[in-house]
Amino acid sequence: MKGPEPLVLLVDDYESNRDLYTEFLRFSRFRVKTACNGQEALERAIELRPDAIVMDLDLPLVDGREATRRLKHHQRTRAIPIIVLTGYTDDGAQESARAAGCDGFLLKPCLSELVDELRRLLPSARRPRVLRSRRARRR
């Protein structure tokens, strides 16, 4: 018997980005909760203790670097893998995200790369999605 699908906390201030990545992650067999700013990300991560966090860097209230830093220093969240998902292409963005404690770094837009990175970091997410025909599901 397999366990529940891994829970991902997706943090992005743009609703369209949250919607796009949420749909794709759900299709890829992840449960998804969202936050729209760094402060909400901190609160939800502590409350939910997700299996992984996908964090934008440019966030209101508390930016993604500071939110990552705080999560990596909090007893309840320090072991949760954090993947930064950003549009910043300069080398400084990756260096500062790594210095804050992120476990992965991806540039937007990316969908399949995000799923690959989550599966790399989460052993429970390594099961491939199996698509079955309607006939097979009725049995």
KETI-99453 format. One record per residue (C-alpha): residue in three letters; x, y, z. Coordinates in steps of 0.05 Angstrom, whole numbers. Each point is the difference from the previous one (the first is absolute). Last residue first. Layout:
// KETI-99453
{"ALA" {X Y Z}}
...
// end
This chain:
// KETI-99453
{"ARG" {-250 -61 -255}}
{"ARG" {-27 69 -18}}
{"ARG" {69 32 -2}}
{"ALA" {25 -47 -55}}
{"ARG" {-58 19 -45}}
{"ARG" {13 74 11}}
{"SER" {71 -9 -24}}
{"ARG" {57 4 49}}
{"LEU" {54 53 7}}
{"VAL" {55 -19 49}}
{"ARG" {37 58 31}}
{"PRO" {71 -19 16}}
{"ARG" {18 -16 72}}
{"ARG" {59 42 22}}
{"ALA" {-42 44 45}}
{"SER" {13 -38 65}}
{"PRO" {75 8 -10}}
{"LEU" {-7 75 2}}
{"LEU" {59 42 -24}}
{"ARG" {9 -30 -69}}
{"ARG" {-75 -6 -9}}
{"LEU" {-8 74 16}}
{"GLU" {56 17 -50}}
{"ASP" {-33 -41 -55}}
{"VAL" {-67 32 14}}
{"LEU" {31 69 -5}}
{"GLU" {36 -19 -65}}
{"SER" {-66 -23 -29}}
{"LEU" {-30 69 12}}
{"CYS" {50 54 -13}}
{"PRO" {-9 73 -15}}
{"LYS" {33 23 42}}
{"LEU" {71 -16 22}}
{"LEU" {15 -55 50}}
{"PHE" {41 -4 64}}
{"GLY" {2 -58 48}}
{"ASP" {16 -12 74}}
{"CYS" {-8 72 23}}
{"GLY" {40 21 61}}
{"ALA" {6 76 -1}}
{"ALA" {69 -7 -30}}
{"ARG" {-30 -42 -56}}
{"ALA" {-51 55 -15}}
{"SER" {55 53 2}}
{"GLU" {43 -39 -49}}
{"GLN" {-58 -15 -46}}
{"ALA" {-22 73 -3}}
{"GLY" {72 25 -7}}
{"ASP" {10 -41 -63}}
{"ASP" {-52 42 -37}}
{"THR" {-62 -33 -30}}
{"TYR" {-54 24 48}}
{"GLY" {-66 -30 -22}}
{"THR" {-6 -44 61}}
{"LEU" {-15 -68 28}}
{"VAL" {40 -13 63}}
{"ILE" {-6 -72 24}}
{"ILE" {-4 -10 75}}
{"PRO" {9 -69 31}}
{"ILE" {-32 -5 69}}
{"ALA" {52 -19 53}}
{"ARG" {1 69 34}}
{"THR" {-76 5 5}}
{"ARG" {-21 -18 72}}
{"GLN" {65 23 33}}
{"HIS" {3 67 -36}}
{"HIS" {67 20 -28}}
{"LYS" {-11 -26 -71}}
{"LEU" {-69 33 0}}
{"ARG" {29 67 20}}
{"ARG" {53 -1 -55}}
{"THR" {-51 -23 -52}}
{"ALA" {-47 57 20}}
{"GLU" {59 49 -4}}
{"ARG" {19 -23 -70}}
{"GLY" {-72 -2 -24}}
{"ASP" {-15 71 20}}
{"VAL" {-41 17 63}}
{"LEU" {-58 50 -8}}
{"PRO" {-7 -8 -75}}
{"LEU" {36 -54 -40}}
{"ASP" {57 1 -51}}
{"LEU" {36 -66 13}}
{"ASP" {-54 -50 -19}}
{"MET" {-3 -61 45}}
{"VAL" {-19 -73 -13}}
{"ILE" {-4 -34 67}}
{"ALA" {5 -75 12}}
{"ASP" {-31 -55 43}}
{"PRO" {-46 50 33}}
{"ARG" {2 16 74}}
{"LEU" {-71 28 -2}}
{"GLU" {1 50 58}}
{"ILE" {73 20 -3}}
{"ALA" {-1 3 -76}}
{"ARG" {-65 38 0}}
{"GLU" {25 54 47}}
{"LEU" {67 9 -35}}
{"ALA" {-32 1 -69}}
{"GLU" {-52 51 24}}
{"GLN" {57 46 19}}
{"GLY" {35 -11 -66}}
{"ASN" {-59 17 -44}}
{"CYS" {-55 -34 -41}}
{"ALA" {-3 -68 34}}
{"THR" {-24 -65 -31}}
{"LYS" {-18 -71 18}}
{"VAL" {13 -57 -49}}
{"ARG" {-8 -75 1}}
{"PHE" {47 -32 -50}}
{"ARG" {-17 -52 -52}}
{"SER" {27 31 -64}}
{"PHE" {-69 26 -19}}
{"ARG" {-1 35 68}}
{"LEU" {68 30 -15}}
{"PHE" {-23 25 -68}}
{"GLU" {-63 31 28}}
{"THR" {36 33 58}}
{"TYR" {55 26 -46}}
{"LEU" {-49 36 -45}}
{"ASP" {-46 26 55}}
{"ARG" {58 26 43}}
{"ASN" {31 34 -61}}
{"SER" {-67 33 -18}}
{"GLU" {-9 22 72}}
{"TYR" {66 37 0}}
{"ASP" {31 7 70}}
{"ASP" {31 -70 -2}}
{"VAL" {9 -52 55}}
{"LEU" {-19 -73 -15}}
{"LEU" {-2 -45 61}}
{"VAL" {7 -71 -25}}
{"LEU" {-33 -61 33}}
{"PRO" {23 -68 -22}}
{"GLU" {-54 -49 -24}}
{"PRO" {-27 -44 54}}
{"GLY" {32 -67 14}}
{"LYS" {3 -61 -44}}
{"MET" {-29 -67 19}}
// end
